[in-house]
Amino acid sequence: MENLNAILLNAANLLMVGMAVVFMFLGLLILCINLMSKFFAGEAEQVGSGRIARPSKGNNSQARNAQVTAAISAAIHQHRQK
């Protein structure tokens, strides 16, 4: 019984040390990510400041929506016929 108590005490000690190491590693990882996000924030704004071409809304998008609706309807109709 004394041997079992020693083994359980060693297991609990190893468990606590392992959990502490993982907790410290994750804390350090979060700290590094936050520091990097503050350090590289200016570069991300410069890269992301470029203008993105967006499709204009008009007859073209309405025609495309009609085509998509027709294709979906045809696919549903074909599926139901099987």
C-alpha positions as CSV (number, residue, x, y, z in Angstrom):
1,M,0.0,0.0,0.0
2,E,2.9,2.3,0.7
3,N,4.3,1.7,-2.7
4,L,0.9,2.6,-4.3
5,N,0.8,5.8,-2.3
6,A,4.2,6.8,-3.6
7,I,3.3,6.0,-7.2
8,L,0.1,8.1,-6.9
9,L,2.0,10.9,-5.3
10,N,4.5,10.8,-8.2
11,A,1.7,10.7,-10.7
12,A,0.0,13.7,-9.2
13,N,3.3,15.6,-9.1
14,L,3.9,14.8,-12.7
15,L,0.3,15.8,-13.6
16,M,0.8,19.2,-11.9
17,V,4.1,19.9,-13.5
18,G,2.8,18.9,-16.9
19,M,-0.2,21.1,-16.6
20,A,1.9,24.1,-15.4
21,V,4.3,23.7,-18.4
22,V,1.4,23.6,-20.9
23,F,-0.3,26.6,-19.2
24,M,2.9,28.6,-19.3
25,F,3.5,27.6,-22.9
26,L,0.0,28.7,-24.0
27,G,0.3,31.9,-22.0
28,L,3.6,32.7,-23.8
29,L,2.1,31.8,-27.1
30,I,-0.8,34.2,-26.5
31,L,1.6,36.9,-25.4
32,C,3.7,36.5,-28.5
33,I,0.7,36.6,-30.8
34,N,-0.6,39.8,-29.2
35,L,2.9,41.4,-29.4
36,M,3.2,40.4,-33.1
37,S,-0.3,41.8,-33.9
38,K,0.7,45.1,-32.4
39,F,4.1,45.1,-34.1
40,F,2.8,44.3,-37.5
41,A,-0.5,46.3,-37.4
42,G,0.9,49.1,-39.4
43,E,2.1,46.8,-42.2
44,A,-1.3,45.1,-42.4
45,E,-3.1,48.4,-42.8
46,Q,-0.7,49.4,-45.6
47,V,-1.2,46.2,-47.5
48,G,-4.9,46.2,-47.0
49,S,-5.4,49.8,-48.1
50,G,-5.5,48.8,-51.8
51,R,-8.7,49.3,-53.5
52,I,-10.7,46.1,-54.3
53,A,-12.7,46.0,-57.5
54,R,-16.3,45.1,-56.6
55,P,-18.8,44.0,-59.2
56,S,-21.4,46.7,-60.0
57,K,-25.0,46.0,-59.3
58,G,-27.2,46.2,-62.3
59,N,-28.8,44.2,-65.0
60,N,-25.8,41.9,-65.2
61,S,-26.2,40.7,-61.6
62,Q,-30.0,40.4,-62.1
63,A,-29.4,38.2,-65.2
64,R,-26.9,36.1,-63.3
65,N,-29.4,35.7,-60.4
66,A,-32.0,34.5,-62.9
67,Q,-29.6,32.0,-64.4
68,V,-28.6,30.7,-61.0
69,T,-32.2,30.3,-60.0
70,A,-33.0,28.5,-63.2
71,A,-30.1,26.1,-62.8
72,I,-31.1,25.3,-59.2
73,S,-34.7,24.8,-60.3
74,A,-33.6,22.4,-63.1
75,A,-31.4,20.5,-60.7
76,I,-34.2,20.1,-58.2
77,H,-36.6,19.0,-60.9
78,Q,-34.1,16.4,-62.3
79,H,-33.4,15.1,-58.8
80,R,-37.1,14.6,-58.0
81,Q,-37.7,12.7,-61.3
82,K,-35.2,10.0,-60.2
